[in-house]
C-alpha cells in the first residue's frame, strides 16, 4: 500500500468506526475535554488553529504527533495566555528530541514463501513531552465565613448575618494534561505518531484522573503539499472523579491540508482544517449530521526571507485571529490575538510563545 492510500485508510477506518459506534448508541460526555482544545503556539493560533498538516516543530506533540518526526534538532517551547480579563491562566511547556537518522536503510526480509526481498527502512523518530495547565487561582471560599448576629439560626434575607473575613479561605480550579509523544517516519513521505496523555482535574478538595491516547498521520504529497490527520482521545478518555462521578471525553478527528508557494520574495502557506466531533453539538457547530459536528477553520501565513512572518485566520469558534513572528538565531518569538465575537465583556485573547531550537551540530539528528 502506497503512503497516500495508507493515509486515506487511516482516516476512513476511524471515521467508519465512530459513525458505527454512535449509531449503535455509544454515549459520551459533551465538552468534557474542552480544556485540551484551546491549542498551543503563537504560530498555529495566529492561523486559526489550522495546523494539523503544517505541524513540524515541538508543538506537533499537540497538533499532530506524527509531525514531531520532522524535527532536526532538540526543541523547547513555552507559552502563556490570559483569558477573560486575566481571570483564567493558560500555560504550556514542551520539549522534543530527534532520534535516529533521516537516511534510508536497506534490509533483507524473508516473506511467507521463503523469498528474500530488499526493503527500505526509515530510522527517523522523535520523542516529546508536553505539559498544559488551565486554571483559576485564588477563588474565595465563603461557605464557613458567615456569622449569625442574633444567634437564632434564622437568616432574614441576610439582614442578621455578617461575613467574618478572617474565616475566608481560597482554593484553585485547575486542569492539567501531560502528553508523552512518539513519532516515526514510515516511508519517504509518510509519518505517524502517538500520544499517551495523563489528565488531572481538580476543584478545591475534589479531583479527577484520566488517561487517553491520540494517533496522528502526516503525508507529504509533494514538497509543497501536505495532508494531516490527528485522532484525539481515540479510545474515548475516561476521567474518574473522587466524588464518584465519571466523565467521558469523546474522540475528535482533526483533518487538514496545507500548501507552500513562493511569492513577493517570501513564502505563503495557506492551510485549512476540519474538526469532526461526536458530541451532538447541534447548535455550537457550523454543521452537523445527527450527533456528528463539523467545524472548519483556516489561515494563511506569509514569511519573509525566514526573518519575520505575519498570519491571519478564522478559528473553529468563528473568531478572527491574527499573529506575527520573528526568527532570531535559534529562537522564534510568536504572538497571536483572537477576538471573541459578541462577547466584549469576556475580553480578547493575547498569546505569546517562544520556541528555542538547540541548533548545534552535536545535537543534530543522526550526528555521531
Steps between C-alpha positions, in 0.01 A plus 500: 500500500646834399523781759201696367271196511628424847418854606144476359446162662613645832231772482219285358546223755454731794213692342312178427571373849363809669196530273408137568566535874273800537232348280507208744431724797842574652455793740773744596519825693470833321785756536676281761841549336455859392804623695719290267350662189641851555815444294864593547766710330472854367560392141217247490253715692567800277386282207172407666635168628526356146823317572442126481679481161761769574619362834875441471636634828479427872131609512415206274469300822164676535386571142610179331744261671616368161656837418746469786703255289597791272708696754877505448623641833371490858235766557338669798180705497329719761169686484290714734145613436258704713131477416177665613659813636803315647265285710611174342868411458609254234862380497683254278852358484644230276829340408581265210805297394582348159623142487641295215618611158308641206681273257341185364619153600464205264436170678430151373173340612358151441134481396252222579613304195863499604601757239746777593430863414669831548296733717569862585476600865489857626660564835397857583302517825435752776393513863322786672332607824238776520339645813183714512329681785173693483404650833327761711696572816402664827125430494349613835309236699244679721294196605619508864564873535150623589405598858142480629467837677189405701606146569157364414605310190250693289621705207262782405618568146847570629390774744635325810818340360842651445809358330806423711781574257752319716320174428508533121727242337614468141523212254600435139320343207752358254519252214831331424603282206836338425563360151772243426559490124674251274523560124668311217554526127335203329582576136670771299194724528291344777526546879300370794492583869321424826432683825455354845339770713439519872223728625449654845206728580436652839257743661595569859512165683339307215702349217473281193759288318503368146717345233457534123662440163538693173605359163629717215612466138673738260536458124715715271336473155772727356769723646236776525174314573432339839207308647456416866261325738491478878252280689489643852374283788482217250377238751266742684663636815352433844554756778410350838419752778551454872128575542413180313401686182653391170549712187556361151698711254386413149741473207572798274620440145710786364581486129664767288718602211761767433688629197820703469579735212755776440380854430609862572847390613350282767297186560124469536345209688120477487347223713151363565390262776170336593428383855253210510339435838250242623334683788169602343606866473203604291493866597864587567639346179503644151343183357383164632359165390319346792743490796802570276609865467740670260698816574723624215765762566796634310776752468791623295858592584740721307864456598753749369848354441485287818525821701144595592147375441145633512188285533123523487229241546159397625484248784244226563290740711467739207730757660751706305863431585813690404862448587860582432837344563871570479779250440815562700803272510371181670193684634153569359266748671136480394194703599133424434183697562145361498183705524190360670198574282195645676655478846700816559466465876705180480798687359729389220780247508869590468749217474876506476722199454870426478666220305865425568687276256824354640665532161843352566666238288543251784124499561396477135299195399736220405814671631762263632 
